[in-house]
Structure formats: C-alpha cells, structure tokens
Amino acid sequence: MTVAEPGGLFDLSGKIALVTGAANGFGRFFSQILAEAGAHVVCSDVDADSLHETVRLVKLVGRRAVATVADVSAPQAVRAMVDDVVSVFGRLDLAVNNAGIVTKPSRFHEISLDDWNRLIAIDLTGVFLCMREELRVMVEQRGGTIINIASVAGIRGVEPALMPRANYVAAKHGVIGLTKQAALEYAEDGIRVNAIAPGWFGGTNLGRERRVAEAPSAAEALRRRRDQVIPMRRTGDIAELRGLLLFLASGASSYVTGQVHVVDGGVSAR
C-alpha cells in the first residue's frame, strides 16, 4: 500500500476538492494529484478550452470532475463557483487557491498602475474572494482545508538581476498574511489554512509572455543568473510539489495550520 492509496497516510478518498487556475501548470498538476489520491475535483479557470483537458485527465483516473469557468477577481463569479461545488457535491472539503498571473518585469518606479491593479486583483484580491466563499461553506459544515499558493517572493524580496515585479512580491506577501489570519480565526471551526511557497519551477505558465518575446540568448542568461541564486543550482520540477500538496490536503497534517511551507531549493535559507 502506498500513502495515497485507500487507507494510506495521504488518502483523500471521497473528498471534494476545488482547484483554481486549473487549466494548466500547477493547477492542472494539483488537480491530477488530488484525483490520484481519491478526491473528486472541481476545476476552475478563465480558460475554458484548456480547462476541459484538465477535467479529462482527472476523469482518466476514475474520479468525478467538473469544470467551472470563473474569474477569481470577480466577486459574483467566485460565489457562483463555490455554489456550483456545493450544488453538485453537497460540500467542499478542500480548496487549493492557485490562480495567479505575473505582469512584465519592471523596476518599482516603472510599474504602471494598470499592471499593479491587474495583478493585485487576481493574485491577492482573488485569493481573498475565494477564501471568503470557501470559509462560508466550511464554517457551516464544521471543517475543511484550504491551501493557498504563495511564493518564495512572499517571504523575501527578489534580486534585481532576476527581473523582479514589486506587484507580485506584494501580492504574495499578502497571500501569506491572509493564510495566517484565517488559520487563527477558523481553527476552532475545524478548518486548517496553510500555504505553499514555491521558488523557481518549470512546468508553469508564469512568465510565458516574456519567454515568447525575448531572444533565446537572453532567456539563457536569465537561467544562468537564477541558477546561481538557487543553492541547489537548478529550478524545481513540478513533481517535487506532490508530497507537500498531499501532506497538507490530507489527515497527515491534521495538527498543521497557519504555516508557510517553502519549496525553493534553499533560496530562503540565505
């Protein structure tokens, strides 16, 4: 028996999970991993076409999967998304608030107000809106688990050579604040709230627009600079988040709440 099989340490059999930003990258991976551990998954994103591929992959492992198209920065859409989960499954056991974007890299004084507002609306306000609706359901059912996807940029600044974005850094610091506050307020309701703070990982769509636009030589130079900052001298593989996700989602972490779990190859140890 493996830990994610029925009766194993990370067993999620019959649990109902919601994953935002599920159309690709981390969100698609998280949806598949939760399904493999036994959960039925509601997959949410604004990208309807790619979202249906995630649903197909979840169903391949024999779980129920539902697609719900929602913009996490829109309050009514978020409420409808969570109401959809409850109307289909009757409850919400687990939420992974993963939806997020980045804007073009700019020095602090050059960030446009449009880029600031757009990113904060999705990466921070979106997490707040999702948590507010998820907590509403979980309080009524006296239990649940929330996992917010933050970043190593939520616990420290980013070196100028690595093309930082102050709006992203601010948003991820805010996500960690929301995580800690909710954990304190809802512990007595049987609700656990934790965060995963990845460092630099492959397999995501963050920075895709920049990568498409820049010359291969510039991309390689940035990769070399980044690897020099990472003590393990490499980016993470998305599969290296599997164990932590299952730990936080399952009863294996039943006494863990309000914590930020950093997965960054040692960057934050400096």
N, C-alpha and C positions, 0 to 999 in steps of 0.2 A: 504494500500500500504506500502510495506517495502522499505527501502532506496535502495535496489539493484534491485527492480522491475522496469519495464519500466516507465520512468518519475520520478523515485525516485532519491534521492540525489546521490547515488553511481551507477547510471545506466550506463552500458557500452554497451548498445545495438548496434550491428553492428560494434563495434570496432575490429580492428585486432591486436592481441597480439602475441608476441614471448616470450617463456619461455625457458631458457636454464637450463640444469640439470633437465629436466622434467621427467626423467624415474622413480623417486621415491622421497620420503622425501618431503622437502619443495617444490621442483619443481612440483611434481605431485599435491600437495595440492594447490599451486598457480594456476595451470592450471585449476583445477576444480572450484575454487572460481571465477576466472575471467569468466569462461564459465557460471556459475550460474548467474552472473551479466549481461550477454548478449554478451560477447565477443566471437569471433571465435579465436581459439588458434593454433598457430604453436608450436609444442612441439619438443624440440631438446635435444639430449643427445648422448653419445657414446654407450650406452646400448640399442641396437635396440630391443631386446626382451621385456624388461620392458617398453620401450617407447611406444610400441603398446598397452599396457594395459592402459597407461595414455590416449592415444587417444580414446580408447574405453570408458573410463569413461567420457571424455569430450563430446563425442557424445551422451551419455546417457541423458544429459540434453538438447539435441536438438540443439547443436551448431556444426558448422563445425570444424573439427580438422585435422591437417596434421602432420605427423611425418617426421622429417628430422634428419638424423644421422650426427653429426658433432663433431669434436674435437675442442674445443674453443681455444686451444693453436696453431692451425694450420691456418695461415692467409688465405690460399686459401679456406679451408673448411668453415671458418667463412663468407667469402664473398659469397660463394655458398649458405650458409644457408640463409643469408639475401636476396640474389637474388631470392631464392625459395619463400620466403614470398611475395615478390613483384610480381613475375610471377603468383602466384596463386591468390592473393587477390588484387593486384594493389597498395597497400600502406602498411605502417606499422605505427600504431597509438601508440602502447605501447610495450615496451620491459622490461622484467624482467631478469636481468643478475644474475643468481643464481648458475650456475655451479661452483663447487669447490670441493676440496679434503682436507684431512689432511694426514700428514705422522706420523710415530710413534713418541711418545713423547721423546724428548731428551733435555738435558741441552744444552745451547747455544754452548758451545765449543765442543760438541759431535755431532752436526748436520752434516751429510755428505753432500758433495757438490751435490750429486745426489738427495738427499731429498730436499735440498734447491731449486735446479733448477726445479725439477718436480713440486713442489707446486707453485712456483712463476710463472711458465709457464701457469698454469691453473687458479690459483686464482687471479692473478694480470694481467699478460700479456693477459690472456684470456678475462678479462673484458675490457681491453683497445682495443683489436681487435674487440670485439663485439660492443662496443660503437662507434668505428671509422666507422664501416659499417652502424650501425643504424643511426648515425648522418648524414651520407652521404645521406640517403634516406629522413630523416626528414627535413633536410635543403631544399631539393628540393620541398617537399610538404608543407613547411612553418608551421610545427607543429609536436608535438609528445611528448611522455612522456617516460622517462627512469627511472627505479627503479633498483638500484644496491643492492645486498645483501652483506652487510659488516658483522660486528660482534662487540660485546662489546669489543672484543680484538683489534678492530681497533681504540679505543679511550683511551685505557689504557693497561698496562701490565697484565699478568696473574700470580696469586700467584704460587710459586714453588710447593706447595702441590697439585695443581690441574693439574700437568703434562703439563706444557705449551710447545708450539712449537714456537720458535722465528720466524721461516719462516712464519707461519700462522699469527702471530701478525703483522709482517712487511707487508705481503700482504694485510691484511685488513686495515691497516693504509693507504696503497697506494690506495685502492679502494675508501676510503673516500676522498683522495686528488683528484682523477680523477673525482669524483662526483662534488666536489665544483668547480673545474676549468671548467668543461664542463657547469655547470649551469651558470657561469659568461659569458662564451664565446657565448652561444647559447640562452640566454634569449630573445634577440631581434629577434630571428628566430621563436619565439613561442614554443620553446622546453623547457620543465621542466625536471630537473635531480635531483633526491633525492636518499637517501639510507635508508635502514632498517638495524639496527644493533641489531640482536638478542643476548641474553645471552645464557644460557644453556637451551636447549629444547629437549623434547622427539620427536620421530617420524622422525628422520633424520638418514642417513646412515653414517654421520661423526663419525669416531672412531669405525666403525663396526669391522675392523680387530683387533683392540686392544681388544674389548669386547669379541670377539670369542676366543682369545688366553689366556686371563687372567682368573685366578681362580675366582669363584663366590665371595669368601671372599674378594678378592682384589677389585672387582667391587663394592661391598657393602661399603667397607671402603672409596673408592673414592667418592661414592654418599654421604656419611655422611659428608665428608670434604667439598664437593661442596655445600651442603645444608646449612652448617654453614656460608659460604661466602655470600649466597643469603639472603638478608633481609626478603624476603617472605618465606624462608625456603623450597623452592620446585623448581623444574625445570618448565619451561613453557610448556604449552600444545600447540601443533601446531595450534589449532583452535584459539588461542589467538592472532594470527597474521592476522586474517581475516579482521578485521575492518581497521587496518592500511593499509594493502595492497589495499583495495578498496578505501580508502580515497586518497591515493597517485595516484592510477590509474585513478581516475575519476575527473570530474569537481569540486568536493567538495574541492579539493586542488588547485584550479586554480591560486592562488597567492602564492604558496609554491614552492620554488626551492632552490637547494643548501643546503638542510637540511639533517641532520643525525638523524633519529628517533630511539631511543634506546628502546628496549623491553627486559628488563633484570631482572625484579623482584626487582629492586632497587640497583643492584650491583654498577652501576656507580655513585650512589649518595654518596658513601663513600668518 
